[in-house]
Structure formats: structure tokens, C-alpha cells
């Protein structure tokens, strides 16, 4: 019997709704659930939402002919550490509070209604602390606010753990701790942007030049001397104010620390004490994806504190399902593809590792032509130093980073590029470019669709389009997670 129980988990609860967009906005803003998958069906829409864009969660059904009749007492309950604060935030958002916070034993409970009248409970579960512990769903991310702020604090367990923080403020000291960095990277759910190779190359080429910067890489050790976490930051200053931000900002699309699983909160709260002791005015970790360890640690535990979490945008991805062929999202792209193929052969060509260096400059030149006179570029290729950084990155042979530069060739001429990284069973699409003189033929869209199909046939599961609210991502993405900023402000 126990084997059967271990093999299943809650995935979602269906809710019939009259307006899927309005209901989705409620569950994003009030509860902190984000899109998992969306289906267009005959006569309706199905929108599934979950914490960090992953199940478990709710499934919103807007179906023609279905009468939405919420039950007066049946409800869905969500965990939060501060019911009263969550209710006040929901009230400010303009949603209906149908039962103000009240006590049941040691627990605080409150109820709200979604736009269709479905009953939603918020509960701190204080009377069930032992049952709501290890090995069970902790709902770490159910209260992330999509519109306002979620303020977080350390659990009491953090102060009970005897953690030691060592802050490295010169790069020679960082390099001498390379083994600790690489060992944490190998056992954590980190992206290439958190690798030692990325950080060391960036600092060597760019970090030590330009505006004054000081590395502030913190390594956190357990009482037994084992490294359990690492947070790569750097100190910046302006007008007499000193603050910390993510190392290599803004070039890493994803920022995160390296922590053993479940230790993210303890690591950051130890760092908070360290930064306050140094008198720093602000610490900012920007571009934090919702699927990261940092988001998992700080997404929901809402108690008054100096740590503040804000959602700042979205990260988009394409799930390359093995049973679904990739197609152009618009018929006009298919027509353009047929037209361009009729004139000359089209193919995609991959370059990896040091081979990328040989083809990097034409890609950079095309990227600059594409963006000339335009705005909205997050981090481009502005000078020789930036080109040298990517060249150094692609020349490394540590195995931590697997760069791939993909060309779309029309005959023998490159007309579009995608520069990214292979990571686990995913492709991280980092930068792209297309030939602006051929913009009417949509070469960027042609490359994206062909690359999706190529990656799928190679057995990859995900094409991660990463940060940025660019229009083309909305056309192709079938999955997205929130991206946010974690700040410690005095």
C-alpha cells in the first residue's frame, strides 16, 4: 500500500471559470501561481498554474456551455507564514476578503474568493508543524506576488545552525577556493552562469577593468567545515554609496547562488548578518529565475524583514516534446521558408567549443548591425573587451560550459545566428542575431523553428529562451516562469 502512495503526488485541482484571463491574473497576483501549460480546446481554454510554473496547482477551465457554480464551502488551502500580511496585500489588490484572519487552535486562517467565487483559504499551519515537515510538500513558492512585494525573513532554524561565512575580496583568494566552487557547482541545480569558468573568465577580462568593482564572493561552511553554499557578488560604488550586486551583471541571464539542496534560506540569512555588519546599504541579486534555488528559498515565507522579493519579468522556454513536431507559429513564416529555399539551399550548422571563436566575430558584427539605432538591448557586444570575454569563455576546456554557435546558412552565406549553451537536457539560448538586410524574409524566425526541430531530434527536452520580453518569445514559448529581484535594504 505504501508503495502506491509513494508513486503518486497531487498535480492539480480543476476550477471552472467564466473568464480565464481574469482568473489567471487573480491566481498570479494574489496567490503567486504561474503558467504551467495552456491548451486551446474546442469551445474553450485550459490554463494550468502552479508554484514556479510547475505543478501542483490549479487548472482553470473556461468551457462553452459550462455553468460556473462554486461550492459554498469546498475550498483550496494555501500555506503562508503570515496570514494577516497576505490578506492585507490581497485587499490592496482589490480582491474580496470573505473571512478576516481568525484562530483555530494555534493556527491562523483566512478566506478570500476568486473572481468566480471559488473559496480560497490561507493558513499558517502552526498547529501541524511536525506533520508539515521533511519529506512533504512545503509549498515554498505559493505566495510569491506577481504584482506586489513578498517580504521574507529567516526561519528560527537558520539562527540555530552554526554557519561560518568567509568573504573573498580579491580574485587570487577566489581562485584559491576554486575546488570548493567547482564541487558545489557539480552537486547543485546551477546553470553555466554560476560556473567557476564563467566567473573567472568574466572577472579576468571585464571585472577588473572599467568602473571600480571589488569581488565579494561569500563561501558558507557548516559547523563541520564543509562548504554548503557560495554566493558570487561584487561591490560597486557611486556617490559615496557602496552596494553589492550579482557578479558579472548584466551578462548572466540567470543569477543564483550555489547551495546544497534546502540550504538556500540559511545561506542568505547568514549573508544578511554579514552584510549588515559591514555597513552595506544595499545588496541586490537581480535576474533570479523562478526555478532557481534562491527563488525556492525566498518565494513565500512572508514575515517582516529587510529581505524583499519583487517579480521583475518572465523567463520563457519551449518544451521540445518528443511526440510533437515543431512548426512555424505563423503561416507567413512557412511561406517565407518555402520561398527562400526555392532560391538557395538552407541549412543549420553548429560550432562548438573553440570552434565558436573562429565564427564569433561575424556573429558579433551581425548582432551590432541588427541593433543599430534600436533600443531595448539588455547586454550587447559593445567593445573589444566583451568580445574577448566570449572568446575566452569558448576557449576554456573545463567541461563546465558547453558553448554552441549555430548558423543559418543560405547557400554559403550566414543569415542568422543563435549563440547558447548545452546544459543537462536543455539548450540555453543566450544571444541571437539576424541579417537586417533580409529582415523581410524573417531569417531569425526560420532559424528558431529549424533549431527547435534539430534539438528535439537530438533528444533535448527544453529550449530555454531565457530572460527578456521580446515579442518572438511569446510566439514560440509554451512554458514560462517568473524572474525576480532579491534585495536586502537597510
SVG drawing of the C-alpha trace seen along z (x, -y; Angstrom):
<svg xmlns="http://www.w3.org/2000/svg" viewBox="-25 -61 71 63">
<polyline fill="none" stroke="black" stroke-width="0.4" points="0.0,0.0 2.8,-2.5 4.4,-1.8 1.3,-3.1 1.2,-6.2 4.9,-7.0 4.3,-6.7 1.7,-9.5 1.5,-13.2 -1.1,-15.9 -0.9,-17.6 -3.8,-20.0 -7.3,-20.8 -9.8,-21.8 -11.7,-25.1 -14.4,-26.2 -14.1,-29.9 -16.0,-32.4 -13.0,-34.5 -9.7,-32.6 -7.6,-35.8 -9.3,-37.5 -8.9,-34.3 -5.3,-33.8 -4.5,-37.4 -6.0,-36.6 -4.0,-33.5 -0.8,-35.2 -1.3,-38.4 -3.0,-37.0 -1.6,-33.5 1.7,-33.5 0.9,-30.7 2.3,-30.9 1.6,-29.4 2.4,-25.7 0.7,-24.9 -2.2,-26.3 -4.4,-24.3 -6.9,-25.6 -9.8,-23.2 -13.0,-23.0 -15.2,-25.6 -12.8,-26.7 -9.4,-27.2 -7.5,-25.2 -4.9,-27.1 -2.8,-25.3 -1.0,-27.3 1.5,-26.2 4.2,-27.5 7.3,-28.5 5.3,-27.4 5.3,-23.8 2.6,-21.5 0.9,-21.1 -1.6,-23.9 -4.9,-24.7 -6.3,-24.1 -8.6,-26.8 -11.3,-25.6 -13.2,-28.1 -15.6,-25.9 -18.6,-26.9 -21.9,-25.6 -20.4,-25.0 -22.3,-26.8 -19.8,-28.1 -21.3,-27.4 -18.7,-27.4 -19.5,-25.3 -20.2,-27.4 -17.8,-25.6 -15.4,-23.4 -12.1,-25.2 -8.4,-25.1 -5.9,-25.9 -2.5,-27.6 0.3,-27.9 1.9,-31.2 3.8,-32.1 2.0,-35.4 -1.7,-35.2 -2.6,-38.7 0.1,-40.3 -1.0,-38.2 -4.6,-39.2 -3.7,-42.9 -1.8,-42.6 -4.8,-40.9 -7.1,-43.6 -4.9,-46.3 -5.1,-44.4 -8.9,-44.9 -10.0,-41.3 -12.8,-40.2 -12.0,-39.1 -14.8,-36.9 -13.4,-35.9 -10.9,-38.0 -8.0,-36.2 -9.2,-34.2 -7.7,-31.5 -8.3,-27.7 -6.2,-26.4 -2.7,-27.5 -3.4,-28.2 -4.4,-31.5 -6.8,-31.1 -8.5,-33.5 -10.6,-33.1 -10.9,-35.0 -12.9,-34.5 -11.5,-34.4 -13.4,-36.3 -15.9,-33.5 -16.5,-33.0 -14.3,-29.9 -13.3,-29.8 -9.5,-30.1 -8.0,-29.5 -4.7,-30.9 -3.3,-29.1 0.0,-29.2 -0.4,-25.5 1.3,-26.3 -0.6,-23.6 0.8,-21.0 4.4,-21.9 5.7,-18.3 3.4,-16.8 4.1,-19.6 7.9,-18.9 10.5,-16.8 9.6,-14.7 6.3,-16.5 5.3,-19.3 6.2,-22.6 4.6,-25.0 7.7,-27.2 6.6,-29.3 2.8,-29.5 2.7,-33.1 5.1,-34.9 3.3,-38.0 3.2,-38.7 2.4,-42.4 3.5,-43.5 6.3,-42.5 6.8,-39.4 8.9,-40.2 10.8,-37.3 12.8,-36.6 14.9,-33.8 13.3,-30.8 14.4,-30.1 16.3,-27.1 18.7,-29.5 19.9,-31.0 20.2,-27.6 22.6,-26.4 26.2,-27.3 27.3,-28.5 30.6,-30.3 30.8,-32.9 34.1,-33.6 34.1,-36.6 36.7,-36.7 37.5,-40.2 40.3,-39.6 40.4,-37.3 43.5,-35.5 41.7,-34.3 38.7,-33.3 40.9,-31.2 42.5,-29.5 39.0,-28.3 38.2,-27.1 37.9,-23.5 35.1,-24.5 33.3,-26.4 33.5,-23.6 32.5,-20.9 29.3,-22.9 28.6,-23.6 28.8,-19.8 26.1,-18.9 23.7,-21.8 21.0,-22.7 23.0,-25.6 23.3,-27.0 26.5,-27.7 26.3,-31.3 27.1,-30.1 30.2,-28.1 33.7,-29.0 34.7,-29.1 32.1,-31.8 33.0,-33.9 36.8,-33.5 36.7,-34.5 34.4,-37.4 36.5,-38.8 39.8,-38.3 38.6,-40.1 35.9,-42.6 35.6,-42.6 39.0,-44.1 38.5,-46.9 36.1,-49.8 34.1,-51.1 35.7,-50.2 34.5,-46.7 35.6,-44.5 34.7,-40.8 32.6,-39.8 32.4,-36.1 31.0,-34.5 31.5,-30.8 29.4,-29.4 30.6,-26.5 28.7,-24.2 29.9,-23.6 31.9,-20.7 33.8,-22.8 32.0,-21.5 31.2,-24.1 27.4,-24.2 26.9,-27.4 28.5,-30.1 27.2,-33.4 29.1,-35.2 28.6,-39.0 30.7,-42.1 30.9,-45.5 30.1,-48.7 30.2,-52.3 28.7,-55.6 28.4,-59.0 29.7,-57.6 27.3,-54.7 28.5,-51.1 26.3,-48.2 26.6,-44.6 25.1,-43.0 25.5,-39.8 28.9,-39.1 29.1,-39.6 25.9,-41.6 24.3,-42.2 25.8,-39.5 24.5,-36.5 20.9,-35.9 20.3,-33.8 21.7,-34.8 21.7,-32.4 23.9,-31.1 25.2,-27.6 23.8,-25.8 23.2,-22.3 19.6,-21.5 17.4,-23.1 20.1,-25.4 19.4,-28.5 17.5,-30.3 20.1,-29.6 22.9,-30.7 21.2,-34.0 20.2,-34.8 23.8,-34.2 24.9,-36.6 22.4,-39.2 24.1,-39.3 27.5,-39.5 26.5,-42.4 24.8,-44.3 27.9,-44.0 29.9,-45.5 27.5,-48.5 26.4,-47.9 23.4,-50.0 22.0,-47.6 22.5,-44.1 20.8,-43.1 20.6,-39.8 18.8,-40.5 17.7,-38.3 16.8,-35.4 14.6,-32.8 11.6,-31.3 13.0,-27.8 16.3,-28.7 17.3,-27.7 17.1,-31.3 13.5,-31.7 12.6,-28.4 14.1,-29.6 12.5,-33.0 9.4,-32.9 6.8,-32.5 7.8,-32.8 6.2,-36.2 7.4,-37.7 8.5,-41.3 12.2,-41.6 14.8,-43.5 14.8,-41.0 12.4,-42.0 11.4,-39.9 10.0,-41.5 8.9,-39.9 10.5,-41.8 9.7,-39.8 9.4,-36.4 11.7,-33.7 10.3,-31.8 11.0,-28.3 9.9,-25.8 9.3,-22.2 10.5,-20.1 8.1,-17.2 9.2,-14.1 5.7,-13.4 5.2,-16.8 6.9,-18.2 7.9,-21.8 6.1,-24.1 6.2,-27.7 3.8,-29.7 2.5,-31.8 1.7,-30.7 3.7,-33.6 6.9,-32.2 6.2,-28.8 5.6,-30.7 8.9,-32.7 10.7,-29.5 9.4,-27.8 10.3,-30.9 13.8,-31.2 14.5,-27.5 13.4,-27.7 16.1,-30.2 19.0,-28.6 19.8,-25.7 19.1,-26.4 20.9,-24.5 21.9,-25.0 25.5,-24.4 26.7,-24.0 30.0,-25.1 31.1,-24.0 33.9,-24.8 37.0,-26.5 35.4,-26.3 33.0,-29.1 35.9,-31.5 36.6,-31.3 33.0,-32.3 32.3,-34.7 33.3,-38.0 30.9,-37.6 28.1,-36.8 29.0,-39.9 29.1,-42.1 25.6,-40.9 24.3,-41.4 25.5,-45.0 24.0,-45.7 20.7,-44.3 20.6,-46.5 22.0,-49.7 19.6,-52.6 17.3,-50.4 16.6,-50.4 15.8,-47.7 19.1,-45.7 19.9,-44.2 23.6,-43.4 25.1,-43.6 28.5,-43.4 29.7,-46.9 33.5,-46.7 36.6,-44.5 36.6,-43.6 33.2,-41.9 34.2,-40.0 37.4,-38.9 35.2,-37.6 33.2,-35.4 36.3,-34.2 37.9,-33.3 34.7,-31.5 34.6,-29.4 38.3,-28.6 38.0,-27.1 38.2,-23.3 37.0,-22.8 33.8,-21.0 31.6,-23.3 30.4,-25.2 29.4,-23.8 29.0,-26.8 27.2,-26.3 27.1,-28.8 24.5,-27.8 24.4,-29.4 21.5,-29.5 23.2,-29.4 21.6,-30.4 23.8,-28.8 27.2,-29.6 26.2,-32.9 25.2,-33.1 21.9,-35.0 21.1,-34.3 22.9,-33.0 22.0,-31.6 24.6,-31.5 23.8,-29.3 24.9,-26.6 24.1,-23.0 23.2,-22.2 21.9,-18.9 19.0,-18.1 18.4,-21.7 19.7,-24.3 20.1,-27.8 19.5,-30.3 21.7,-33.1 22.1,-35.6 20.7,-35.7 21.2,-37.8 19.8,-38.0 20.9,-39.9 18.8,-43.1 19.0,-43.5 17.0,-40.2 14.5,-41.2 11.5,-40.9 12.4,-37.1 12.3,-36.7 15.6,-34.7 15.6,-34.8 12.2,-33.0 13.4,-30.5 16.5,-29.7 14.5,-29.4 12.0,-26.9 14.6,-24.8 16.8,-24.8 13.9,-23.7 13.3,-20.7 17.0,-19.9 17.3,-20.0 14.2,-17.8 15.6,-15.2 18.8,-15.2 16.9,-14.3 16.9,-17.6 13.9,-18.3 13.9,-22.1 14.9,-25.2 15.3,-27.9 14.6,-31.3 15.7,-32.9 15.0,-36.5 13.6,-39.4 10.1,-40.3 10.7,-40.1 7.7,-39.5 9.1,-36.4 9.3,-34.6 5.6,-34.9 5.1,-33.2 7.1,-30.1 7.2,-29.7 4.8,-27.1 6.2,-27.5 7.4,-30.4 8.4,-31.1 8.7,-34.4 12.0,-36.2 12.7,-38.4 15.0,-40.5 16.0,-39.8 17.2,-42.8 18.5,-43.4 18.0,-47.1 19.0,-48.7"/>
</svg>
